[in-house]
């Protein structure tokens, strides 16, 4: 149960990091 709840958060953080990296590249 804990892992299930933790996955969405991790996914959102990863998406944000990827977005920031893409922005920096630009």
C-alpha positions as a printed Julia matrix, in Angstrom:
26×3 Matrix{Float64}:
  0.0    0.0     0.0
  2.74   2.46    0.88
  4.57   1.81   -2.37
  1.38   2.37   -4.34
  0.91   5.75   -2.7
  4.56   6.63   -3.15
  4.69   5.82   -6.89
  2.44   8.68   -8.12
  4.46  11.2    -6.12
  7.75   9.89   -7.5
  6.35   9.95  -11.01
  5.3   13.6   -10.59
  8.68  14.59   -9.2
 10.42  12.78  -12.07
  8.2   14.56  -14.6
  9.03  17.91  -13.02
 12.76  17.17  -13.09
 12.58  16.12  -16.73
 10.62  19.26  -17.57
 13.17  21.47  -15.81
 16.02  19.71  -17.61
 14.32  20.23  -20.97
 13.8   23.89  -20.13
 17.48  24.27  -19.24
 18.53  22.67  -22.52
 16.42  25.13  -24.45
